[in-house]
Amino acid sequence: MGVLGGKPEEEPLHSGEVFHLWTYLFHMKAHLVTMQVLINHSGDHDLKTLLEDLVESVFTQEAKQVESLLKETGIRLPPAPPDRPNVEVQDIPAGARFNDPEIAALVQKELITGKMTCSYVMGIAHREDIRDMFGDFHTQKEENEVKLLQLTKEKGWIVPPPINIK
């Protein structure tokens, strides 16, 4: 059997897999800190709950899985920015605070770009376990993007593009 036969976990990572796993973890660690800031700025209870759930059940889990894979293969881990302290939304000056529709749009953008990144990694990966892992990440992001879309519609935060009725 060749190098790429047998158990996927025992196959070596190619340079593209290493680069994209490392970069994904680097960006995920930065995004986790960004999410802490956005949670601090959120005044809407439903949005804050959704963001906290995203951090715990999606982003943190993804980071742990990728970090574990990199550790197992002996790849140096990327640095992580320091955590942000929890603050009350009323302690943030109004002119310096993100508003809830802006927060929803920023998180939606992250979910969309995350799905594109997951699709790309699935496409370049030779190891089935990596393809499966990023397929799961993609599915989780899609499910949560739908939840966020429903929330933005309920709250009246969605800004539809002009409708072409010609």
C-alpha positions as CSV (number, residue, x, y, z in Angstrom):
1,M,0.0,0.0,0.0
2,G,1.2,3.5,-0.7
3,V,1.6,6.5,1.5
4,L,-2.0,7.6,0.9
5,G,-3.6,4.2,1.6
6,G,-5.1,2.7,4.7
7,K,-6.3,4.8,7.6
8,P,-6.7,8.5,6.8
9,E,-5.4,9.5,10.3
10,E,-2.1,7.9,9.5
11,E,-1.6,9.6,6.2
12,P,0.8,12.6,6.1
13,L,-0.7,16.0,5.6
14,H,0.3,17.7,2.4
15,S,1.5,21.4,2.5
16,G,-1.9,22.7,1.5
17,E,-3.6,20.9,4.3
18,V,-1.1,22.1,6.8
19,F,-1.4,25.7,5.6
20,H,-5.2,25.7,5.6
21,L,-5.6,23.9,8.9
22,W,-3.1,26.3,10.6
23,T,-4.6,29.4,9.0
24,Y,-8.2,28.2,9.9
25,L,-7.2,27.8,13.5
26,F,-5.4,31.2,13.5
27,H,-8.5,33.0,12.2
28,M,-10.8,31.0,14.4
29,K,-8.9,32.0,17.5
30,A,-9.1,35.7,16.4
31,H,-12.8,35.3,15.6
32,L,-13.5,33.9,19.1
33,V,-12.1,37.0,20.6
34,T,-14.1,39.1,18.2
35,M,-17.2,37.2,19.3
36,Q,-16.5,38.1,22.9
37,V,-16.5,41.8,21.9
38,L,-19.7,41.4,19.9
39,I,-21.4,39.6,22.8
40,N,-20.4,42.5,25.1
41,H,-21.9,45.0,22.6
42,S,-25.2,43.1,22.0
43,G,-28.2,44.5,23.8
44,D,-30.8,42.1,22.3
45,H,-31.3,39.0,24.5
46,D,-32.1,36.7,21.6
47,L,-29.1,37.8,19.6
48,K,-26.8,37.5,22.6
49,T,-28.0,34.0,23.3
50,L,-27.5,32.9,19.7
51,L,-23.9,34.4,19.7
52,E,-23.1,32.6,23.0
53,D,-24.4,29.4,21.6
54,L,-22.3,29.9,18.4
55,V,-19.2,30.4,20.5
56,E,-19.7,27.4,22.6
57,S,-21.2,24.8,20.3
58,V,-19.6,25.8,17.0
59,F,-16.5,28.0,17.0
60,T,-14.9,26.7,20.2
61,Q,-15.5,23.1,19.1
62,E,-14.1,23.7,15.6
63,A,-11.0,25.3,17.1
64,K,-10.5,22.3,19.5
65,Q,-10.8,19.8,16.7
66,V,-8.4,21.6,14.3
67,E,-6.0,22.2,17.2
68,S,-6.1,18.5,18.2
69,L,-5.3,17.5,14.6
70,L,-2.4,19.9,14.3
71,K,-1.0,18.7,17.7
72,E,-1.3,15.0,16.6
73,T,0.7,15.7,13.5
74,G,3.3,17.8,15.3
75,I,2.5,21.1,13.7
76,R,3.2,24.2,15.7
77,L,0.0,26.0,16.8
78,P,-0.8,29.6,15.9
79,P,-0.8,32.2,18.6
80,A,-4.1,33.3,20.2
81,P,-5.0,36.8,21.1
82,P,-5.9,37.4,24.8
83,D,-9.5,37.0,25.9
84,R,-11.6,40.1,26.3
85,P,-13.2,40.9,29.7
86,N,-17.0,40.7,30.0
87,V,-18.6,44.2,30.2
88,E,-22.1,45.4,30.5
89,V,-23.6,46.9,27.3
90,Q,-24.6,50.0,29.2
91,D,-21.0,50.7,30.1
92,I,-20.0,51.0,26.4
93,P,-20.6,54.6,25.2
94,A,-23.3,54.8,22.6
95,G,-21.1,56.2,19.9
96,A,-18.5,53.4,20.4
97,R,-21.0,50.5,20.5
98,F,-21.9,48.2,17.7
99,N,-25.7,48.0,17.3
100,D,-27.5,44.7,17.1
101,P,-28.2,44.8,13.3
102,E,-24.5,45.5,12.7
103,I,-23.5,42.6,14.9
104,A,-25.9,40.3,13.1
105,A,-24.5,41.3,9.7
106,L,-20.9,40.8,10.9
107,V,-21.6,37.4,12.2
108,Q,-23.6,36.4,9.1
109,K,-20.6,37.5,7.0
110,E,-18.3,35.3,9.1
111,L,-20.6,32.3,8.7
112,I,-20.8,32.8,5.0
113,T,-17.0,33.2,4.5
114,G,-16.5,30.3,6.9
115,K,-18.7,28.1,4.7
116,M,-16.6,29.1,1.6
117,T,-13.4,28.3,3.5
118,C,-14.8,24.9,4.6
119,S,-15.8,24.1,1.0
120,Y,-12.3,25.0,-0.2
121,V,-10.5,22.9,2.4
122,M,-12.8,20.0,1.6
123,G,-11.8,20.4,-2.0
124,I,-8.0,20.4,-1.5
125,A,-7.8,17.8,1.2
126,H,-6.6,14.3,0.4
127,R,-7.4,12.9,3.8
128,E,-11.0,11.8,4.2
129,D,-11.0,12.7,7.9
130,I,-10.2,16.3,7.1
131,R,-12.8,16.4,4.4
132,D,-15.4,15.0,6.8
133,M,-14.5,17.4,9.6
134,F,-14.8,20.4,7.3
135,G,-18.0,19.1,5.9
136,D,-19.4,19.0,9.4
137,F,-18.1,22.5,10.0
138,H,-19.9,23.7,6.9
139,T,-23.2,22.1,7.9
140,Q,-23.0,23.7,11.4
141,K,-22.3,27.1,9.9
142,E,-25.2,26.7,7.5
143,E,-27.6,25.7,10.2
144,N,-26.6,28.6,12.4
145,E,-26.7,31.0,9.5
146,V,-30.4,30.0,8.9
147,K,-31.1,30.7,12.7
148,L,-29.4,34.1,12.4
149,L,-31.4,34.9,9.2
150,Q,-34.7,34.0,10.9
151,L,-33.7,36.2,13.9
152,T,-32.8,39.1,11.7
153,K,-36.2,38.8,9.9
154,E,-38.1,38.6,13.2
155,K,-36.3,41.6,14.6
156,G,-36.8,43.6,11.4
157,W,-33.0,44.0,10.9
158,I,-32.7,42.5,7.5
159,V,-32.2,45.0,4.7
160,P,-33.4,43.5,1.4
161,P,-31.9,44.6,-1.9
162,P,-34.1,46.5,-4.3
163,I,-36.7,44.3,-6.0
164,N,-36.7,44.1,-9.7
165,I,-40.3,43.7,-10.9
166,K,-39.7,44.3,-14.6
